[in-house]
Amino acid sequence: MPNTPQSNLEAILSGEAPPIDEEEYVPGTIHLIDLGNALNVKKESNSNIILQPQPSSNINDVLRWSQKKKKFQFALTWTWAFIIAVVWYGPYYTIWMEEFSTDVNHLNLLSAAMLLGLAFGCIFLQPLAMKYGRRGIYLFCTLLAIMDNALGSQAKNFNYIIGSFMISGISGAPCDSLVPISSTDVFFIHERSKYISLMVLALYAGSFLGPVVGGYIPTWKWCFYIEVILMSVLFIVLFFLLEDTTFERVKDSGEKEILEQIKSHETILQAIQTGELTEAQAQKFGENIKTQVSSLDGNTSENDASSIDPTIPKRSYAQKLKVVELEYNDKRPFITIFTRPFLLVGFPALIWGGFVYGAQIMWLSLLNNTQSQIFTGIYGFSTSNTGLTNLAPFVGSIVGTFYGGNFVDWLSVKLAERNHGVFEPEFRLYAMVVPTILNSCGLIAYGVAANNKAAWEIPAIIGGGFLGFSMSASGPICLSYAADCYAELASESMVLILFVRNILACGFTFGMQPWIDKSGLVGTTWLMFMMATIINGSFIIMIIYGKSFRRMTKKYYYKLSDPNYTPFKFF
């Protein structure tokens, strides 16, 4: 049937939904605000914000959890990410150089080994989490973290330390890829940036606060001992309290129903104006339209019985403790899940997100590689005082967390309201203006000011604070943007972005010290300034062309997100 006003009206009069033009679908473009309060969809309590994705009628759907339960489960994964991301060892690098007869370039192997572990860990662990559930991966990686720290505590030579860091990268891989997905499992799009931002804060907080505390730990071995103790306690807590957030839901059904309702209302209104329907008839058909979609108010708690399928039993506590999830998991072959992230390289939004997020590690590498050189060498700080300079980036990262999270969510909702209730993922990118400016300014305040022996507050507080803010703000924006663009491939998108980021970071780690040795602190900083301005500023390109890129990749996206699609038939 051709998609015309007459055919749409005929469909409505016959009790059917009007046909939707395929061109109206663009991955990532969704209706987020019910401006006229006319849509019969699930919305946030006392709000016109449409819940995206729409919760199902299954009582075990994690989107139906109460806010209290969601936040408690989030707190568990946040604590796990923070503890596993803590890097205590910075103040002990000089001691390791003496004890293991090594140099700075060999010490950089530690960060490189960890980043390689992160890169390849997420490639294998993320598909396993999709196939067999999130909970089992968290528990396995906690045990792996206990093992790698036990290995490090008994190091007889430098190779032990390298091995410990490599395993540490693998055990910490879910921090990068699985933790953000666990957040998108249980929170809606209008909340997404807030919780992804808090997860990124956990990673940066561990990096910044670890050296501060490490400077006061008696010996480097106790850094490993403390981590073993913390992870052992956390394993017990997670085993009894952490629930799996794995839940496969129907693809695109919510947005399709919303578009059908909107087209129905528009068709009826047009029919009234042309005299094809009276207002009484229109009111009757309007009520029929409302009953075509199941109703649920903003209360999506698991105790809400208004739209729950009574034939599906609620899981018992014992069932929730299962380490392997086989009911709501991804049913495709593991090899299909494993290879799919590599098929996303044709999506510009994901490649852009990977490069921008990866570039943030460059600034972090600058801080890590030059901290002792600047504050101990130039300003004569003690080891403990040098560690305290991490407080400024930490405070900056806290502010950046609220900017990249709460503010970006608020901005996205406001821009959707101005756009007739329609949300575009690119709305989040407008917030990149501030991190772009502060990132560039922070590099100059840190490197150039320190080289010119300016007051220590400029590189330590202003430079470090600006860099902490920009790194903590831009990361969540990139991750949220990617998850919004290709929602049904969010997990695979995280793997691709973080693989690109970690490979770039590994290269930066290897090349940072030789780069500084060759170009000097000032030359390195100025080149980074130009790179930061160009890389971060590229968000303008995505704002202008992002939707066009999403439209261009639509058919490929739908093919890859088809549960029955198998890219390699010979498997």
C-alpha positions, 0 to 999 in steps of 0.5 A: 500500500502506498504511504499517502494520507489517504492510505494512512486514513484507510489503515486507521479506519480499519483498525490498523496502524498506518505504514511507516516510511523506511526513510523515517528511521535513522539509527540513533534518532528517537522521540524523547519528549512527548510535547503534546502529552498525546502519546500512550508510551512509557514515560518518566514519572510526572514528566513528558520524557519518553523512556528509551528504550521502552521497558518490556512486560517481563518482570525480570527486565532490568529496566523495571528495577526500582531506582534504589536497586539500580543505584545500588547495583551501579554502586557495586560496579562503580566500586569495583571499577575504582578499586581495580583502576587504582595505580599506586606505584607511581612514587616507587618507579625510582625505587624500582629503577634501583632495585631491578637495575632498569631505566625510565624507558623500561618502566614505560613497558609497564603501562604499555603491558597494562594497556595491551592487556586492556585492549585485548582483554575487552576483545575476548571478555566483552563477547563472553559477557554477552554470551554468558552474562555480565556477573560471571565476568566481573567475578572472574576478573576479580579473582584474576586481579587478586592473582596478578597482585599476588604475583606482583607482591612476590616479584623477584625481578622486573619481568614479574612486574611486567607480567603482573601489569599485563594480567592487571590490564586483562582483569581491568578490561571490563572497566573500559568496556563492560562497566559502561554497558552495565550502565546502559543496561539499566538506565535510560537514554536521558540518564545515560551520560550521568552514569557513564560519566561517573564510571569514567570518574572511577577510572580517572580517580583511581589513576589520580588518587593512587599515587597520592596514597602510594606516596604514604605506603611503607613499601612497594610490596604493600601496594600489591598486598592492599590490592589483594585484600581489597579485591578479596573482600570485594569478591565476597560482596559481589558474589552475594549482592551483584546481579546480572544486567544481561537482558535481550530485548525486542529490537526497535519496537518502541520507536516504531510504535511511537512513529505509528502513533504520531502518524495516526494523530497527524493523519486524523488531524489532517482528516478533520481539516479536510472534512473526511472525519468529524471531531466525534469520529476522530475522538473515537479513533483517537481512543482506539489508537491509544489502546494499540500500545500497552500503557505504563506510567513512569513507575518502572519498578519491578513491583509495578503490576500494571503491565507485567506479563503474569505468565513469566515467573520472577527470579528467586535469589538463588537464580540471581546468584547464577554465575552463567546467564543462559536465559536472557543472554545473546543466543548467537554463536560466540564466534559471531559475537566475537567478530562483530566489533571488527565489522563496525570500522565503517561507522564514522561515529565509532572511529571518531569516538575511539580517536578522541577518547584515545587522545585523552590518554596522551594527556594522561601519559604526559602527566604520568611521564613528566610529573616527577621530572617537573615537580621533583626536578624543577620545583624540588618537591619530595616524593609524597608532595609530588604525589599530592599534585595529582589532587588537582587533576582529581578535583578537575575530573570530579567537576568534569564528571558532572559536566560530561554527565548531568549537564550533558543529559540536561542539555540533550533533553533541552535540545530535544524539546526545541527539536519537536521532541526528537533527540539526535545523538549529536546534541551531546557533542555541543558540550565538547566546546568547553573540554576542547578549550580547557584541554588546550589551555591546560597543556600550555599551563602544564608544560610551557609554564613549568619549563619557564619555572612559573609559580608551581600553582600554574602547572600543578593546579591550573594545568592539572585541573584543566586536563583532569576536567577535559579528560573526564568530560570528553570521555563520557560524551564520546561513549554516550554518543556512540551508544546513542548512535547505534543502540543495538550494537552498543556493546560492540561499539564499546569494544571497538572504541576502547580497542582503538583507544588502548592501542593508541594509548600503548603507542603514546606510552612507548613514544612519550619519553623518547618524544620528550627527550628529542623535542623537549618539554616545551616542543612536546607540549606545543605539538600536543596543544595543536593536536588537542585543538584539532582532535577535540575540535573535530566534534564540529564535523560530527555535529554537521555531518553526524546524522548523514553518516548515520543515514549512510550506514543505516542498512549496514547497521540493520544487517549487523544488528539482525540476530540471525545475521552470520558474517562468516558462514564457514563458522 
